């Protein structure tokens, strides 16, 4: 028969063993949660890096589009200059040929008409190119904004470790 002191010690020992088991279960749960959060963080980090890479790629593409637009503007300018040179050459040629007044008027009329038609074609081409590039730039800027917001949301998430 155990004395009352021994029974109390035995009871206390059993209680400590139960407390130890409870603490061990709690620690195991905490470790599991930390592992899950670590995996989530690693996934988020990879997603963040991928999104940042995509943003940089889109920025490069956007810069490329701006460069292409500049090249197109330069080409339009050169085409206009060529038209002006051809017009000047045409006028010089007309003067050398000493055409009659009526022939000269008719030729000028045709030249102006042709120039106007060519300028209308160039203007339509320029407007079409500008519209296409503008739409592409807007799409790219929208995608960059979406990705930046996605990155910010990932950074602001409260469950992030």
ABEGO torsion letter per residue (X at the ends): XBBAAAAAAAAAAAAAAAAAAAAAAAAAAAAAAAAAAAAAAAAAAAAAAAAAAAAAAAAAAAAAAAAAAAAAAAAAAAAAAAAAAAAAAAAAAAAAAGBBAAAAAAAAAAAAAAAAAAAAAAAAAAAAAAAAAAAAAAAAAAAAAAAAAAAAAAAABAABX
